[in-house]
Amino acid sequence: MKSIAKKIELTPPQILVIGFAAIILLGATLLSLPISSANGQPTLFIDALFTATSATCVTGLVVVDTGSHYSMFGQIVIISLIQVGGLGFMTMATLFAFVLRKRISLKERLILQEAMNQGSMEGIVRLIRRVIVYSLTIEFVAAVIFSIRWSFDLGIAKGIYFGIFHAISFFNNAGFDLFGSVVAPFTSLTTYADDWIVNIVSMSLIILGGIGFVVMSDVVDYRKHKRLSLHSKVVLSATGLLIVIGAVVIFIFEFTNQKTLGSLNWSGKILASFFQSVSPRTAGANSVDIGAMRQASQFFIIILMFIGASPGSTGGGIKTTTFTTLIGAMIAMIRGKEDIVLFHYRLGKDRILKAITLTMIALFLVIFVTMLLTTTESQSFLKLLFEVTSAFGTVGLTMGVTPELSFFGKIMISLTMFAGRLGPLTLAYALGPKAEKELYRYPEGKITIG
């Protein structure tokens, strides 16, 4: 890939787009083979392509049930795509470089910088090394706990297999599960809605995978430096607030709904409320039936999915830092302040413009795809908006629309998942013309706003 990039002078965003697309096509080819299905029959390529895109983009939307449709070979392909897609193919390539003791070139460092959404290359290789260590360690610990818990229900062999699969899936915020093979298709974790072990471990994996590796590294180094960066403070504060607010809102709206929280005891209600608040942060697992929720709860989840996780994580969405910047801009404008100040630090104008640009592109994308699907799919507007937002945020939650999508619908949702995983700006940089430095500035003009 390095020689090809050098020959045709691909930019880092373009390499990321091509790399992810190549992995998706490879995964789709493998999943369409007879060996990948449980019944030994070839899977339709469009369904295999959709599943490969969902796995590589760590989303979790599926047109066929993972646990009952795919064989163990197919499931291993899916979990491999999730691991590569969650950490990034360049991170996995760097892991092999570490094993082979190869030097990371300047071009590769630039690609890693783009993939991890970092402002500079300084310490990027050290960060990637930590990403690999943290990821494998967290997944291993969670897999052990899951394996022990599920061995009581499924037997030792199946319990271990389920433990490993779900630890990787949840940490990478993918949302794929195998419980369709033991309970019923598309059930996710509804059987364990009031199980403390499954819920706490799952939520911990989702949160750790969603806050970003930079924040994780910063927290680990806190004892040494006795301080956190502004980025980490914003991410941790925004994540905590969104989880608590989300849990309270869902608890209030669904308290008397017998199809969701109403049938659970008090501890189950609290657990399920927090789980449904954490999961829209791009995880995609659910412990209650999302389709049975009240419309107010469903719309609120759409907002959480659009915000998504944090930069440099395995999640999607516009990111918590973007949302915080927009809220900060609104508060500053209302108060008549010129600067956005967070934790006694002033944000630069370029950060504000980037946040606005990213949000507007994301909003236009979600609106445009939803409008298209309303003309091709026989579903309600709210269900389609939910589906598209879930795809863009690489969440994986659904109100039952995914298995019923038309061919065109599957293509559009696949493209939305792809755009959501790479990020609207990265995709725009990759597909747009190369930016040239302006040699002059136009005179300032004034228009009336509001």
C-alpha positions, 0 to 999 in steps of 0.5 A: 500500500505504501508503494502505491500511495507513493506512486499516485500520491494519495493523501492520508484521508484517501488512503483511509477511504481506500483501505476501509473499502478494501477491507469491506469488499474482502469481508463481503466476499468471505461472508458470501461464501457457503462456508460462512452460512449456517445452512451451507448456502451462499449468502446474497452478496448485498446482504454480505456487503451490508454485514461486512460494512456494518462490522468494519464500520463497527455499527451493528445493523444487520439484515440477517441475524448474526447468531442464527444465520452465520456459521462459526467461520462467518462469525469469526470473519465478522469479529475480525472485521470488527477488531480491524474496523474498531482499532483501524486498519493502520493500527493493525498494520502498525501492530504487525510492524511492531512484531516484525520490528519494522520502522514506521515511516513518515507517510505511515505516521501521517496516516496514523495521525489522520486515523486517530484524529490527532493535531500533530504526529508528536507521540503518535507511535507511542499512542498506537502502542498504547492503543493496542495494549489497552485494547487487548487488555480490556478485551481479555479481562471482559472476555474472562468475566463474560465467559465465566458468567455465560458458562452457567447458561450456555456451557463452558465451550459456548460460554467462552466463545460468547465471552470473547465475541461479545467482549470484542464487539462491545469494546469496539462499540459494534453491537453485534451479538450471537444471542439469536442462536440461543434465544430468538433472532435479533434479541440482543441482551433483552434476556439479561436486562436485570443482570448486574454482571452482564450490564456493568461489564457491557456498559464499561466496555462501551464507555471505555471504547467510546471515550477515546484512546487519548483520554484513556492514556491521559487518565492512566498518566494522571498519577504521574502528571497530576493533571488532565488535558483540556480534551480529556476534561471535556470528553469525561465531563460530556460523557458523564453528563450525557449518560446520566441525563439520558438515563434519567430521561429514559427512566421517566419516559419508560417507567410505566411502559410494560413493554420496556421498563414497566415489567422490571423491578426497581434495580432492573429499571435503573440498569436498563435505563443506564444501559439504553443511555450508554448504548446510543453512544455508538454501541448498538446493544439493547436490553429492552425492545427499542421498537416498543419504546415510546416515541419520546424515548426513541426521538431522544435516543436519536439525539444521543446517537447523533452526538455519538462517542468521542474523537479517537475512539471506536465510536461515531457521531459528531463526537462529544467535543463537537457537541460541547463546542456548539453548546459553548458557542451558544452560551457565549453568544447568549451571554454576549461573550466573544470567546468560548471558554472551557475549564479556563481555556479559550477555544480557537476560532478554527475549532469552532468553525470545524465543529460547525462544519462537521455538524452541518455536513452530518445533519445534511447527510442524515436529512438527505438519506432519510428523505431518499428512504422515505420514497423507497421504504414502506416505513414511518418517518421516525423509524427511517430517521432512527435507522439513518442516524443509527447508521451515521453514528455507527450505533447499530440500534434499530426499530426493526427496519434493517431486515426489511430494507430494499436493495436501494435501502441497504446500499444507502445505509451501507454508504451512511455507515461508511461515511459515519465511521470515517467521519464526514470531514475525512471523507470530504477531504478524500473526495474533494479537491486539494486545498490551496493556500489563499494569497489574499483576503476579501474585505469584511462584509456584514449581514444581519443574523437572526 
